[in-house]
Amino acid sequence: MFFPLDQKLGIVSGAWSEGLAKGVCRLAARMPFQQAAADYEALTQVGISAKSVERLAHAYGEALVEQRTQEAVRGWQPPAAGAVPLPPRDAPQRRGVSLDGAMIHLRREGWKEVKVGSFFDFEAGKVRKGSAGGEYQARSFDTTYSVWLGSVDEFGPLQWAEAQRRGVDWAQETVCVSDAAAWIEGLTRTCYPKATRIVDWWHVCEHIWTVAKAVHGEGTNQAKAWAQARIDELWAGKWSPFEEAFQTLQPSKAETMKLLEKEQQFFRTHRKRMDYPRYRALGLPIGSGSVESACKNIVGARCTQSGMRWTGQGAQAILFLRTELLSERWNEAWELAYQQLAPNVT
C-alpha cells in the first residue's frame, strides 16, 4: 500500500500509516531518537532507523508548532466589537501560574533559554509544625504547560493561550509564583493583573544565603546563624529587624558591598510580593516547584542529555510534542499536527 505522506516525509513508501507515525512521534517525545527507534521495533517488530524517527518527529512537531502559534496569535488579539466571551462550565475556583526558563544547547548558537509556563489547580496549603518553609505546602494538580524557544514577545501569546484553555480568567482566585525575573514580572503584570503575585520562597532564601556567605564566609557558623535568623524573620513577616540586619552589615571588600547593595535592592523592589504570613493564612502556594519541575521534565530530561546539540527548529518541534504529551492531551495535539500536514499531501 502507498502512503503519500511517507513520501513527503522522506520515509520508505508503504511503511507508515497515521497510527504508526503517531506511535513513533510519541516515543520520540519521550526519549532520544535512537532509543525510540529501538523501543518501537521491540514493541511492533517493525524496523525503523533513528534518522527516520527524527524526521517524523520533526515534521509533526513543526506542524504542531505552526498550529499552536496560529491559535495563540488569534487569542492575543482583542475580541471583536460586541463579542462577550462566555465562562467555561467548569470554571475553576483556584488557579496557579508559574513561569521560568531552562537552558538548551543549540548548534552554532550555544546555550539558549526555553521559556516555560506551568498552569495548575491547587489545594489550600497547610502548616504542620510552623517551621520556616519546610512544613508548609499547597499541593498543585491538573498541571498543563506551555513552552517556547525564543523571545518573551513570542512566548507571551503562547502562555496566554494556555491560560485561556485553562480558564484562568474565570478563576475566583489566581496566583502567580515566580523567581521575579524581569521578563516574568512584565508578563504577569500584563496578563494577570488581578492575580496575587508571589516571589518563590526558596528563591528568596537563596538570596539571603548569598549575602550570608559573601559577608561571613561560606560554611561558617556566622553565615549559618545570620541566614537562619533572616529566614525566620521573613517567614514571620518581621521586616524591621530583617532590614536592620542588612543595614548593619559592613563588608570590607568593594565587590561584597556591591553585591549587598544589589540584594538589598532586590528585597526593596519585591517586598510587596513577600508577605508570606498572609499567603499561608490564605492557603496560597509560595513555591514555584511546579514550573521548576516542568523545566526539568520537559526540557532537561529530553533535551539536555549528554552530548545533545539541537537546531532551533528541531528543538522547538520536540519541545512542543513533549509539552502536549505531559499535559495529557496527546490525541488533541496529534489531530492538530495531522490536519496541518494532511492538506499538503498529494
C-alpha positions in Angstrom: 0.0 0.0 0.0 1.3 3.5 -0.8 1.0 6.4 1.7 1.7 9.8 0.1 2.7 11.3 3.5 5.6 8.8 3.7 7.0 10.2 0.5 6.6 13.7 1.7 8.5 13.0 4.9 11.2 11.0 3.2 10.2 7.7 4.7 10.2 4.4 2.7 7.0 4.1 0.8 4.3 1.9 2.3 5.9 1.7 5.7 3.7 4.1 7.7 0.1 4.6 8.5 -1.1 7.6 10.6 -1.4 5.3 13.6 2.2 4.1 13.3 3.5 7.6 12.8 1.6 8.7 15.9 3.2 6.0 18.0 6.7 6.8 16.7 6.3 10.5 17.5 5.0 9.7 21.0 8.2 7.7 21.7 10.4 10.4 20.2 8.8 12.9 22.5 9.8 10.7 25.5 13.3 9.6 24.6 16.3 10.1 22.3 15.7 9.1 18.6 18.0 6.1 18.8 16.2 4.7 21.8 12.8 5.5 20.3 13.7 3.5 17.2 14.9 0.5 19.3 11.8 0.6 21.5 9.5 0.9 18.5 11.0 -2.1 16.9 10.8 -4.1 20.1 7.1 -3.3 20.5 5.9 -3.7 16.9 8.6 -5.9 15.2 8.8 -3.2 12.6 12.3 -1.8 12.0 12.9 1.9 11.7 16.1 4.0 11.7 16.8 6.7 14.3 17.0 9.2 11.4 13.5 8.2 10.2 12.2 8.7 13.8 13.8 12.1 13.9 12.3 13.2 10.5 8.9 12.1 11.5 9.0 13.8 14.9 10.3 17.0 13.4 7.7 17.1 10.7 4.7 16.5 13.0 6.3 18.7 15.8 6.8 21.6 13.4 3.2 21.2 12.2 2.0 21.4 15.8 4.2 24.5 16.4 2.5 26.2 13.5 -1.0 25.3 14.7 -0.4 26.4 18.3 1.2 29.6 17.3 -1.6 30.5 15.0 -4.1 29.8 17.8 -2.0 32.0 20.1 -1.9 34.9 17.7 -5.7 34.8 17.3 -6.2 34.7 21.0 -3.8 37.5 21.7 -6.0 40.0 19.7 -8.8 42.0 21.3 -12.3 40.4 20.9 -14.5 41.6 18.1 -16.7 44.6 18.9 -19.8 43.4 20.8 -18.4 39.9 21.5 -18.9 38.7 25.0 -16.9 35.6 25.9 -18.8 33.1 27.9 -17.2 31.5 31.0 -16.4 27.8 30.8 -18.9 25.5 32.5 -16.3 24.1 34.8 -14.8 27.5 35.8 -12.0 26.9 38.4 -12.0 28.3 41.9 -8.3 28.5 42.3 -5.7 28.5 39.6 -1.9 29.0 39.7 0.5 30.2 37.1 4.3 29.9 37.2 6.8 31.0 34.6 10.5 30.2 34.4 13.3 29.4 31.9 15.6 26.4 31.2 18.7 26.3 29.0 19.2 24.2 25.9 22.4 23.8 23.7 21.9 24.8 20.1 24.4 24.0 17.3 26.4 27.1 16.4 24.5 29.3 18.8 25.4 27.9 22.2 23.1 27.9 25.2 19.7 29.5 24.7 16.7 29.8 27.1 13.5 27.9 26.7 10.7 29.8 28.4 8.3 27.5 30.3 4.8 28.1 31.7 3.1 25.9 34.3 -0.7 26.2 34.9 -2.3 24.3 37.7 -5.1 24.0 40.3 -4.1 23.9 43.9 -5.4 22.9 47.3 -5.1 25.2 50.3 -1.7 24.9 51.9 -1.3 23.7 55.5 1.3 24.5 58.2 2.2 21.4 60.1 4.9 22.4 62.5 5.3 26.1 61.7 9.0 25.9 60.7 10.2 28.3 58.0 9.3 26.8 54.7 9.7 23.1 55.1 6.4 22.3 56.7 4.1 24.3 54.5 2.8 23.2 51.2 -0.1 23.9 48.9 -0.5 20.8 46.7 -0.8 21.5 43.0 -2.5 19.2 40.5 -4.0 19.1 37.0 -1.0 20.8 35.6 -0.5 21.7 31.9 2.3 23.5 30.2 3.4 26.0 27.6 6.9 26.3 26.1 8.8 28.5 23.6 12.4 28.6 22.4 12.5 32.3 21.6 11.8 35.8 22.7 9.4 36.9 25.5 7.3 38.7 23.0 6.7 35.5 21.1 6.1 33.5 24.3 3.5 35.9 25.6 0.7 34.9 23.3 1.5 31.2 23.7 1.4 31.2 27.5 -1.7 33.3 27.4 -3.4 30.8 25.0 -2.7 28.1 27.6 -4.1 30.3 30.4 -7.3 30.7 28.3 -7.5 27.0 27.7 -7.3 26.5 31.5 -9.9 29.2 32.2 -7.5 31.4 34.3 -9.6 34.5 33.5 -12.6 32.9 35.2 -10.9 31.6 38.3 -12.2 33.0 41.6 -8.5 33.4 42.7 -5.3 33.4 40.6 -1.8 33.2 42.0 1.4 33.8 40.0 4.5 32.4 41.7 8.0 33.0 40.2 11.6 34.0 40.9 10.7 37.6 40.0 12.9 37.7 36.9 12.2 40.9 34.9 10.7 39.2 31.9 8.4 37.2 34.1 7.3 40.2 36.1 6.5 42.0 32.8 4.3 39.1 31.5 2.4 38.6 34.8 1.7 42.3 35.2 0.3 42.4 31.7 -1.6 39.1 31.5 -2.7 38.6 35.2 -3.3 42.0 36.7 -5.8 40.7 39.3 -3.6 37.8 40.4 -1.7 37.6 43.7 1.9 37.7 42.6 4.3 35.9 45.0 8.1 35.6 44.9 9.1 32.0 45.3 10.1 31.4 48.9 13.1 29.2 48.2 14.4 31.7 45.7 14.2 34.3 48.4 16.1 32.1 50.8 18.8 31.7 48.2 19.2 35.5 48.1 19.6 35.5 51.9 22.2 32.8 51.8 24.1 34.6 49.0 24.6 37.6 51.3 25.4 35.4 54.4 28.2 33.5 52.5 29.6 36.7 50.9 29.8 38.6 54.2 30.6 35.9 56.7 32.2 33.2 54.6 30.8 30.0 53.1 30.3 27.2 55.6 31.0 29.3 58.7 28.8 29.3 61.8 28.4 33.0 61.5 26.9 32.7 58.0 24.5 29.9 59.1 23.3 31.9 62.1 22.9 35.1 60.1 21.0 33.4 57.3 18.7 31.4 59.6 17.8 34.5 61.6 16.8 36.4 58.4 14.8 33.5 57.1 12.9 33.2 60.3 12.2 37.0 60.3 10.9 36.9 56.8 8.8 33.8 57.4 7.2 35.7 60.3 6.8 38.9 58.4 9.2 40.9 60.6 10.5 43.4 58.1 12.0 45.9 60.5 14.6 43.6 62.1 15.2 42.0 58.7 16.1 45.3 57.1 18.1 46.5 60.0 20.2 43.3 59.8 21.2 44.2 56.3 21.9 47.8 57.1 24.3 47.0 59.9 26.5 44.8 57.6 29.8 46.4 56.9 31.7 44.3 54.3 35.4 45.1 53.9 35.6 44.4 50.1 34.1 46.6 47.5 32.8 43.7 45.5 30.9 42.4 48.6 29.5 45.8 49.2 28.3 45.9 45.6 26.6 42.5 46.0 25.0 43.6 49.3 23.5 46.7 47.6 22.2 44.6 44.8 20.5 42.2 47.2 19.0 45.0 49.3 17.5 46.4 46.1 16.0 43.0 45.3 14.2 42.9 48.6 13.1 46.5 48.4 11.7 46.0 44.9 9.8 42.9 45.6 8.8 43.4 49.2 5.1 43.6 48.4 5.2 40.1 47.0 6.9 38.6 50.1 4.0 38.7 52.5 4.4 35.1 53.5 2.3 35.1 56.7 -0.7 36.4 54.7 -0.1 33.9 51.9 0.0 31.0 54.4 -3.1 32.2 56.1 -4.9 32.2 52.7 -3.5 28.8 51.9 -1.7 30.0 48.8 1.3 28.4 47.2 4.6 30.1 48.0 6.9 27.9 45.9 7.4 27.7 42.1 8.1 24.0 42.2 5.5 23.3 39.6 7.4 25.2 36.8 10.8 24.1 38.1 9.7 20.5 37.7 8.4 21.4 34.2 11.8 22.8 33.3 13.4 19.5 34.4 10.9 17.2 32.9 10.0 18.9 29.6 13.4 20.5 28.7 16.1 18.9 30.8 15.1 15.2 30.7 14.7 15.2 27.0 16.8 17.9 25.5 19.9 18.3 27.7 21.3 14.8 27.9 25.0 14.2 27.4 26.2 15.3 24.0 22.9 16.6 22.8 23.1 19.6 20.3 19.9 20.8 18.6 18.9 23.0 15.8 16.4 25.6 17.0 13.7 24.3 14.7 14.2 20.7 15.7 14.3 21.5 19.4 11.1 23.5 19.2 9.3 20.6 17.4 10.3 18.1 20.1 9.5 20.5 22.9 6.0 21.1 21.6 5.3 17.4 21.2 6.6 16.7 24.7 4.7 19.5 26.2 1.4 18.2 24.8 2.2 14.7 25.9 3.0 15.8 29.5 -0.1 18.0 29.5 -2.1 14.8 28.9 -3.7 15.9 25.6 -1.7 13.9 23.1 -4.7 12.9 21.0 -5.9 16.5 20.6 -2.4 17.7 19.7 -1.9 14.9 17.2 -5.1 15.8 15.3 -3.9 19.4 15.1 -0.5 18.3 13.7 -2.0 15.8 11.3 -4.5 18.3 9.9 -1.7 20.7 9.3 0.2 18.1 7.2 -2.7 16.2 5.5 -3.9 19.0 3.2 -0.4 19.2 1.7 -0.3 15.5 0.8 -0.8 14.9 -2.9 
